[in-house]
Amino acid sequence: MSDSEAPKHHANQGAPEPHGPTSAALPPLTGKQRKLLRGRAHHLAPVVLVGQQGTTESVIRAVDEALAAHELIKVRMRRPEEKRRWAETIARATGAELCGLIGHTAILYRPRPDQTGASRSSTPDRA
């Protein structure tokens, strides 16, 4: 995709400022990148569990900390009827990309900045 065809906005446009260290808006992931990340997440166990209370501040904080440590995580949700809304809320609040939602489990990705402050990418080029 050429620069002129690239989307001009971020998927989280209009959302509150993310908590995460990479609050600078990155272009949305492509379908190919999401598929790659879902494959990489296959062997991962969920690191955060969302209970009946939903997306509380403590859940958002736990997800933010897990993303800072791991970049790619799984979040398991207790109530399947709320899972899409909860996953999108968590992604928006943490500045992460929602790579997939499989069953009750969301896959989230947020690149960590390296020591120089530039974003480090473990996915293919965002071209």
C-alpha positions in Angstrom: 0.0 0.0 0.0 1.5 3.4 -0.9 1.6 6.3 1.4 -1.2 8.0 -0.4 -3.5 5.0 0.1 -2.6 4.6 3.8 -5.3 5.3 6.3 -5.1 8.8 7.7 -6.4 8.0 11.2 -5.7 5.6 14.0 -8.3 2.9 14.9 -8.6 4.4 18.4 -9.4 7.9 17.1 -11.7 9.7 19.6 -10.7 7.4 22.4 -9.2 8.6 25.7 -5.4 8.9 25.9 -3.9 5.4 26.4 -2.0 4.7 29.6 0.8 2.8 27.8 4.3 4.0 27.0 3.6 4.1 23.3 0.9 6.7 23.3 2.0 8.0 19.9 -0.5 6.7 17.5 0.8 3.9 15.4 -0.9 2.9 12.1 -3.4 0.1 12.6 -2.1 -3.4 12.1 -2.7 -5.1 8.8 -4.7 -8.4 8.6 -1.4 -10.2 7.8 0.2 -8.7 10.9 -2.8 -9.7 13.1 -2.6 -13.2 11.8 1.1 -13.5 12.6 0.5 -12.2 16.1 -2.4 -14.6 16.7 -0.1 -17.4 15.7 2.6 -16.2 18.0 0.1 -15.9 20.9 -1.3 -19.5 20.4 1.1 -21.0 23.0 0.6 -18.2 25.5 -1.5 -18.6 28.6 -3.8 -15.7 29.6 -2.0 -13.3 32.0 -5.1 -11.3 33.1 -8.5 -12.5 33.9 -11.5 -10.2 33.7 -14.2 -11.2 36.2 -17.8 -10.2 36.8 -16.9 -6.6 37.6 -15.7 -6.1 34.0 -13.0 -3.6 32.9 -12.2 -2.0 36.2 -9.2 0.3 36.8 -7.3 -2.5 38.4 -7.9 -4.7 35.3 -6.7 -1.9 33.0 -3.6 -1.4 35.2 -2.8 -5.1 35.2 -3.2 -5.3 31.4 -1.0 -2.2 31.0 1.7 -3.7 33.1 1.5 -7.1 31.3 1.8 -5.3 27.9 4.8 -3.3 29.2 6.5 -6.5 30.1 5.5 -8.8 27.3 4.1 -6.8 24.2 1.8 -9.7 23.3 -0.6 -11.1 25.8 -3.9 -12.9 26.2 -6.7 -11.7 28.4 -9.5 -14.1 29.5 -13.0 -12.8 30.1 -15.6 -14.5 32.2 -18.8 -13.2 30.5 -18.9 -14.1 26.8 -21.8 -11.7 26.0 -19.6 -8.7 27.0 -16.3 -10.0 25.6 -16.2 -7.8 22.4 -17.0 -4.6 24.3 -14.6 -5.4 27.1 -11.8 -6.3 24.8 -12.2 -3.1 22.8 -12.4 -1.0 26.0 -9.1 -2.6 27.3 -7.4 -2.1 24.0 -8.4 1.6 23.8 -7.5 2.3 27.5 -4.0 0.7 27.2 -3.1 1.9 23.7 -3.0 -1.7 22.4 -4.2 -3.3 19.2 -6.8 -6.0 19.5 -5.3 -8.8 17.3 -8.1 -11.3 17.8 -10.9 -12.6 20.0 -11.0 -16.4 20.3 -13.7 -17.8 22.5 -13.5 -15.9 25.8 -9.9 -14.8 25.2 -8.6 -11.5 23.7 -5.2 -11.2 22.1 -3.6 -7.8 22.6 -0.4 -6.3 21.2 1.5 -3.1 22.1 5.1 -2.7 21.0 7.5 -1.7 23.8 9.8 1.3 23.2 13.5 0.4 23.2 16.1 2.2 25.3 16.3 5.1 22.9 12.5 5.7 23.1 11.8 4.6 19.6 9.2 2.0 19.1 10.6 -1.5 18.6 8.6 -3.7 16.3 8.4 -7.5 16.6 6.0 -7.6 13.7 6.7 -7.2 10.0 7.1 -3.7 8.6 3.9 -1.6 9.0 4.1 -0.6 5.3 
